Amino acid sequence: MIRLLTDENFDNNILRGLSRRLPHLDFVSVGDVGLAGSSDLVLLRWAANEQRIILTHDIKTMVPDANQLVAQGEPMAGVIFIPDRLAIGRAVNDLELVLKTYTESDMRDSIEYLPL
């Protein structure tokens, strides 16, 4: 299963719902790994090294920074963007589908946008 890194302000309600459906979900938060307050580029590079896909609500900076890494030929594990206004149930449903159908190699150098 895909390993995840949750961005600093990611909605924990979504994670709780997802964890109930996928009890073996492997995720850490930015705070768990000592990267709270780090720039998006630092998070993206750390995630690439650890082979963790980032879950984020931040389209303004995370998505452009991810695209920048790809354009420069740097490794990028992948990003899943979830709008913060997306209903929690819909976010959980869509994330569950993505996590069950995509592999780490499918996500490499790509950005997935919810809702599906």
Buried (B, 14 or more C-beta within 10 A) or exposed (E): EBBBBBBBEBBEEBBEBBBEEBEEBEBBBBEEBEBEEBEBBEBBBBBBEEBBBBBBBBBEEBBEBBBBBBEEEEBBBBBBBBEEEBEBEBBBBBBBEBBEEBEBEEBBBBBBEBEE
